[in-house]
């Protein structure tokens, strides 16, 4: 999985995978259209990302940050997602 350093050198950000995006949307009950509206992209962009076999796009980066604010946690393996016990603030 790709990782990149954020402005803060101590913080590592991992990109979301298409599988994680689909799972996180299902956990939150969000449609592709709803997620696209929140991110300011087309629903076609969300659909294309979810169909792709690779991660690493602005759509994926923005979606992960949004999902995390909504209370979704991503495990270190890059496979599983779950709702945080503390909830989200989105």
Secondary structure, 3 states (H helix, E strand, C coil): CCEEECCCCCCEEECCCHHHHHHHHHHHCCCHHHHHHHHCCCHHHHHHHHHCCCCCCHHHHHHHHHHHHCCEEECCCCCCEEECCCCCCC
